[in-house]
């Protein structure tokens, strides 16, 4: 066997072991089983080898659950073997269909650690929100901290003080639904489906943003926090009232009015926070940062208040590897390994 083949086998084995270790951790956390009960004196308590875990998961992911189950049953040579297959199938199915993001992230990190070890290359952990902000450094190489940033996404609505490339302070955030969540929920109730952000943005262009006066929620005076659950409920109540009265729902007007209420609050709070902190630079970030109405309105507000606005291209606003790599670069250059 050549040296290159040996190295390749070592890499594959290391990554495989990392994945198996991650799976064991997931099983232990989900089923509340101590790790020493899963990994016994003779290896894996639930599994004979790490390869067995990997092969089952690979079969499920490539062939599908029904096919994988029939193959494993056909390979069972005894009742005890069948029970083992059933147990493996049940746990593997749980990992694939139930755990979702938690399992995916744990396996991803474990695999990255394995590759880092096998290749002898640095592994740098990156906060996802730092990644979104760093998309601005790709689009605008001249941008340097300190500055203010607005992160708007499916899981976050934050006003952030970016002190340095790897140092930021969250000044305000959502107390309930993130803006992206609110878009998705409203889109669902007005029949637009998922993903709500781009669909409402498109539909709103055909509607009147002043047709329905949904309440703007600013919370207590001076707060940089956000709250969108009340607005979501207001939309739902409006729809129910109109339907009970037998009136036709004008979907474009609902979409436009809802979006305007969201953007009015976001822009006013963001501009106020930027001026309060004394900065003349604001960087937009996150998936919802690709919303055309938000970009247009915030850019106009920044111009009126002598604030320079930075907004990544839409392709850099949604989750992407480039922004994570950019954030990792600055952390690496700062000495983090």
Secondary structure as a PSIPRED ss2 file (coil, helix, strand):
# PSIPRED VFORMAT (PSIPRED V4.0)

   1 X C   1.000  0.000  0.000
   2 X C   1.000  0.000  0.000
   3 X H   0.000  1.000  0.000
   4 X H   0.000  1.000  0.000
   5 X H   0.000  1.000  0.000
   6 X H   0.000  1.000  0.000
   7 X H   0.000  1.000  0.000
   8 X H   0.000  1.000  0.000
   9 X H   0.000  1.000  0.000
  10 X H   0.000  1.000  0.000
  11 X H   0.000  1.000  0.000
  12 X H   0.000  1.000  0.000
  13 X H   0.000  1.000  0.000
  14 X H   0.000  1.000  0.000
  15 X H   0.000  1.000  0.000
  16 X H   0.000  1.000  0.000
  17 X H   0.000  1.000  0.000
  18 X H   0.000  1.000  0.000
  19 X H   0.000  1.000  0.000
  20 X H   0.000  1.000  0.000
  21 X H   0.000  1.000  0.000
  22 X H   0.000  1.000  0.000
  23 X H   0.000  1.000  0.000
  24 X H   0.000  1.000  0.000
  25 X H   0.000  1.000  0.000
  26 X H   0.000  1.000  0.000
  27 X H   0.000  1.000  0.000
  28 X H   0.000  1.000  0.000
  29 X H   0.000  1.000  0.000
  30 X H   0.000  1.000  0.000
  31 X H   0.000  1.000  0.000
  32 X C   1.000  0.000  0.000
  33 X C   1.000  0.000  0.000
  34 X C   1.000  0.000  0.000
  35 X H   0.000  1.000  0.000
  36 X H   0.000  1.000  0.000
  37 X H   0.000  1.000  0.000
  38 X H   0.000  1.000  0.000
  39 X E   0.000  0.000  1.000
  40 X E   0.000  0.000  1.000
  41 X C   1.000  0.000  0.000
  42 X C   1.000  0.000  0.000
  43 X E   0.000  0.000  1.000
  44 X E   0.000  0.000  1.000
  45 X C   1.000  0.000  0.000
  46 X C   1.000  0.000  0.000
  47 X C   1.000  0.000  0.000
  48 X C   1.000  0.000  0.000
  49 X C   1.000  0.000  0.000
  50 X H   0.000  1.000  0.000
  51 X H   0.000  1.000  0.000
  52 X H   0.000  1.000  0.000
  53 X H   0.000  1.000  0.000
  54 X H   0.000  1.000  0.000
  55 X H   0.000  1.000  0.000
  56 X H   0.000  1.000  0.000
  57 X H   0.000  1.000  0.000
  58 X H   0.000  1.000  0.000
  59 X H   0.000  1.000  0.000
  60 X H   0.000  1.000  0.000
  61 X H   0.000  1.000  0.000
  62 X H   0.000  1.000  0.000
  63 X H   0.000  1.000  0.000
  64 X C   1.000  0.000  0.000
  65 X H   0.000  1.000  0.000
  66 X H   0.000  1.000  0.000
  67 X H   0.000  1.000  0.000
  68 X H   0.000  1.000  0.000
  69 X H   0.000  1.000  0.000
  70 X H   0.000  1.000  0.000
  71 X H   0.000  1.000  0.000
  72 X H   0.000  1.000  0.000
  73 X H   0.000  1.000  0.000
  74 X H   0.000  1.000  0.000
  75 X H   0.000  1.000  0.000
  76 X C   1.000  0.000  0.000
  77 X C   1.000  0.000  0.000
  78 X C   1.000  0.000  0.000
  79 X H   0.000  1.000  0.000
  80 X H   0.000  1.000  0.000
  81 X H   0.000  1.000  0.000
  82 X H   0.000  1.000  0.000
  83 X H   0.000  1.000  0.000
  84 X H   0.000  1.000  0.000
  85 X H   0.000  1.000  0.000
  86 X H   0.000  1.000  0.000
  87 X H   0.000  1.000  0.000
  88 X H   0.000  1.000  0.000
  89 X H   0.000  1.000  0.000
  90 X H   0.000  1.000  0.000
  91 X H   0.000  1.000  0.000
  92 X H   0.000  1.000  0.000
  93 X H   0.000  1.000  0.000
  94 X H   0.000  1.000  0.000
  95 X H   0.000  1.000  0.000
  96 X H   0.000  1.000  0.000
  97 X H   0.000  1.000  0.000
  98 X C   1.000  0.000  0.000
  99 X C   1.000  0.000  0.000
 100 X C   1.000  0.000  0.000
 101 X H   0.000  1.000  0.000
 102 X H   0.000  1.000  0.000
 103 X H   0.000  1.000  0.000
 104 X H   0.000  1.000  0.000
 105 X H   0.000  1.000  0.000
 106 X H   0.000  1.000  0.000
 107 X H   0.000  1.000  0.000
 108 X H   0.000  1.000  0.000
 109 X H   0.000  1.000  0.000
 110 X H   0.000  1.000  0.000
 111 X H   0.000  1.000  0.000
 112 X H   0.000  1.000  0.000
 113 X H   0.000  1.000  0.000
 114 X H   0.000  1.000  0.000
 115 X H   0.000  1.000  0.000
 116 X H   0.000  1.000  0.000
 117 X H   0.000  1.000  0.000
 118 X H   0.000  1.000  0.000
 119 X H   0.000  1.000  0.000
 120 X C   1.000  0.000  0.000
 121 X C   1.000  0.000  0.000
 122 X C   1.000  0.000  0.000
 123 X C   1.000  0.000  0.000
 124 X C   1.000  0.000  0.000
 125 X C   1.000  0.000  0.000
 126 X C   1.000  0.000  0.000
 127 X C   1.000  0.000  0.000
 128 X H   0.000  1.000  0.000
 129 X H   0.000  1.000  0.000
 130 X H   0.000  1.000  0.000
 131 X H   0.000  1.000  0.000
 132 X H   0.000  1.000  0.000
 133 X H   0.000  1.000  0.000
 134 X H   0.000  1.000  0.000
 135 X H   0.000  1.000  0.000
 136 X H   0.000  1.000  0.000
 137 X H   0.000  1.000  0.000
 138 X H   0.000  1.000  0.000
 139 X H   0.000  1.000  0.000
 140 X C   1.000  0.000  0.000
 141 X C   1.000  0.000  0.000
 142 X C   1.000  0.000  0.000
 143 X C   1.000  0.000  0.000
 144 X C   1.000  0.000  0.000
 145 X C   1.000  0.000  0.000
 146 X C   1.000  0.000  0.000
 147 X E   0.000  0.000  1.000
 148 X E   0.000  0.000  1.000
 149 X E   0.000  0.000  1.000
 150 X E   0.000  0.000  1.000
 151 X E   0.000  0.000  1.000
 152 X E   0.000  0.000  1.000
 153 X C   1.000  0.000  0.000
 154 X C   1.000  0.000  0.000
 155 X C   1.000  0.000  0.000
 156 X C   1.000  0.000  0.000
 157 X E   0.000  0.000  1.000
 158 X E   0.000  0.000  1.000
 159 X E   0.000  0.000  1.000
 160 X E   0.000  0.000  1.000
 161 X E   0.000  0.000  1.000
 162 X E   0.000  0.000  1.000
 163 X E   0.000  0.000  1.000
 164 X E   0.000  0.000  1.000
 165 X C   1.000  0.000  0.000
 166 X C   1.000  0.000  0.000
 167 X E   0.000  0.000  1.000
 168 X E   0.000  0.000  1.000
 169 X E   0.000  0.000  1.000
 170 X E   0.000  0.000  1.000
 171 X E   0.000  0.000  1.000
 172 X E   0.000  0.000  1.000
 173 X C   1.000  0.000  0.000
 174 X E   0.000  0.000  1.000
 175 X C   1.000  0.000  0.000
 176 X C   1.000  0.000  0.000
 177 X C   1.000  0.000  0.000
 178 X C   1.000  0.000  0.000
 179 X H   0.000  1.000  0.000
 180 X H   0.000  1.000  0.000
 181 X H   0.000  1.000  0.000
 182 X H   0.000  1.000  0.000
 183 X H   0.000  1.000  0.000
 184 X H   0.000  1.000  0.000
 185 X H   0.000  1.000  0.000
 186 X H   0.000  1.000  0.000
 187 X H   0.000  1.000  0.000
 188 X H   0.000  1.000  0.000
 189 X H   0.000  1.000  0.000
 190 X C   1.000  0.000  0.000
 191 X C   1.000  0.000  0.000
 192 X C   1.000  0.000  0.000
 193 X C   1.000  0.000  0.000
 194 X C   1.000  0.000  0.000
 195 X C   1.000  0.000  0.000
 196 X H   0.000  1.000  0.000
 197 X H   0.000  1.000  0.000
 198 X H   0.000  1.000  0.000
 199 X H   0.000  1.000  0.000
 200 X H   0.000  1.000  0.000
 201 X H   0.000  1.000  0.000
 202 X H   0.000  1.000  0.000
 203 X H   0.000  1.000  0.000
 204 X H   0.000  1.000  0.000
 205 X C   1.000  0.000  0.000
 206 X C   1.000  0.000  0.000
 207 X C   1.000  0.000  0.000
 208 X C   1.000  0.000  0.000
 209 X C   1.000  0.000  0.000
 210 X C   1.000  0.000  0.000
 211 X C   1.000  0.000  0.000
 212 X C   1.000  0.000  0.000
 213 X C   1.000  0.000  0.000
 214 X C   1.000  0.000  0.000
 215 X C   1.000  0.000  0.000
 216 X C   1.000  0.000  0.000
 217 X C   1.000  0.000  0.000
 218 X C   1.000  0.000  0.000
 219 X C   1.000  0.000  0.000
 220 X C   1.000  0.000  0.000
 221 X C   1.000  0.000  0.000
 222 X C   1.000  0.000  0.000
 223 X C   1.000  0.000  0.000
 224 X C   1.000  0.000  0.000
 225 X C   1.000  0.000  0.000
 226 X E   0.000  0.000  1.000
 227 X C   1.000  0.000  0.000
 228 X C   1.000  0.000  0.000
 229 X H   0.000  1.000  0.000
 230 X H   0.000  1.000  0.000
 231 X H   0.000  1.000  0.000
 232 X H   0.000  1.000  0.000
 233 X H   0.000  1.000  0.000
 234 X H   0.000  1.000  0.000
 235 X H   0.000  1.000  0.000
 236 X H   0.000  1.000  0.000
 237 X H   0.000  1.000  0.000
 238 X H   0.000  1.000  0.000
 239 X H   0.000  1.000  0.000
 240 X H   0.000  1.000  0.000
 241 X H   0.000  1.000  0.000
 242 X H   0.000  1.000  0.000
 243 X H   0.000  1.000  0.000
 244 X H   0.000  1.000  0.000
 245 X C   1.000  0.000  0.000
 246 X C   1.000  0.000  0.000
 247 X C   1.000  0.000  0.000
 248 X C   1.000  0.000  0.000
 249 X C   1.000  0.000  0.000
 250 X C   1.000  0.000  0.000
 251 X H   0.000  1.000  0.000
 252 X H   0.000  1.000  0.000
 253 X H   0.000  1.000  0.000
 254 X H   0.000  1.000  0.000
 255 X H   0.000  1.000  0.000
 256 X H   0.000  1.000  0.000
 257 X H   0.000  1.000  0.000
 258 X H   0.000  1.000  0.000
 259 X H   0.000  1.000  0.000
 260 X H   0.000  1.000  0.000
 261 X H   0.000  1.000  0.000
 262 X H   0.000  1.000  0.000
 263 X H   0.000  1.000  0.000
 264 X H   0.000  1.000  0.000
 265 X H   0.000  1.000  0.000
 266 X H   0.000  1.000  0.000
 267 X H   0.000  1.000  0.000
 268 X H   0.000  1.000  0.000
 269 X H   0.000  1.000  0.000
 270 X H   0.000  1.000  0.000
 271 X H   0.000  1.000  0.000
 272 X H   0.000  1.000  0.000
 273 X H   0.000  1.000  0.000
 274 X H   0.000  1.000  0.000
 275 X H   0.000  1.000  0.000
 276 X H   0.000  1.000  0.000
 277 X H   0.000  1.000  0.000
 278 X C   1.000  0.000  0.000
 279 X C   1.000  0.000  0.000
 280 X C   1.000  0.000  0.000
 281 X E   0.000  0.000  1.000
 282 X E   0.000  0.000  1.000
 283 X E   0.000  0.000  1.000
 284 X E   0.000  0.000  1.000
 285 X E   0.000  0.000  1.000
 286 X C   1.000  0.000  0.000
 287 X H   0.000  1.000  0.000
 288 X H   0.000  1.000  0.000
 289 X H   0.000  1.000  0.000
 290 X H   0.000  1.000  0.000
 291 X C   1.000  0.000  0.000
 292 X H   0.000  1.000  0.000
 293 X H   0.000  1.000  0.000
 294 X H   0.000  1.000  0.000
 295 X H   0.000  1.000  0.000
 296 X H   0.000  1.000  0.000
 297 X H   0.000  1.000  0.000
 298 X H   0.000  1.000  0.000
 299 X H   0.000  1.000  0.000
 300 X H   0.000  1.000  0.000
 301 X H   0.000  1.000  0.000
 302 X H   0.000  1.000  0.000
 303 X H   0.000  1.000  0.000
 304 X H   0.000  1.000  0.000
 305 X C   1.000  0.000  0.000
 306 X C   1.000  0.000  0.000
 307 X C   1.000  0.000  0.000
 308 X E   0.000  0.000  1.000
 309 X E   0.000  0.000  1.000
 310 X E   0.000  0.000  1.000
 311 X E   0.000  0.000  1.000
 312 X C   1.000  0.000  0.000
 313 X C   1.000  0.000  0.000
 314 X H   0.000  1.000  0.000
 315 X H   0.000  1.000  0.000
 316 X H   0.000  1.000  0.000
 317 X H   0.000  1.000  0.000
 318 X C   1.000  0.000  0.000
 319 X C   1.000  0.000  0.000
 320 X C   1.000  0.000  0.000
 321 X H   0.000  1.000  0.000
 322 X H   0.000  1.000  0.000
 323 X H   0.000  1.000  0.000
 324 X H   0.000  1.000  0.000
 325 X H   0.000  1.000  0.000
 326 X H   0.000  1.000  0.000
 327 X H   0.000  1.000  0.000
 328 X H   0.000  1.000  0.000
 329 X H   0.000  1.000  0.000
 330 X H   0.000  1.000  0.000
 331 X H   0.000  1.000  0.000
 332 X H   0.000  1.000  0.000
 333 X H   0.000  1.000  0.000
 334 X C   1.000  0.000  0.000
 335 X C   1.000  0.000  0.000
 336 X C   1.000  0.000  0.000
 337 X C   1.000  0.000  0.000
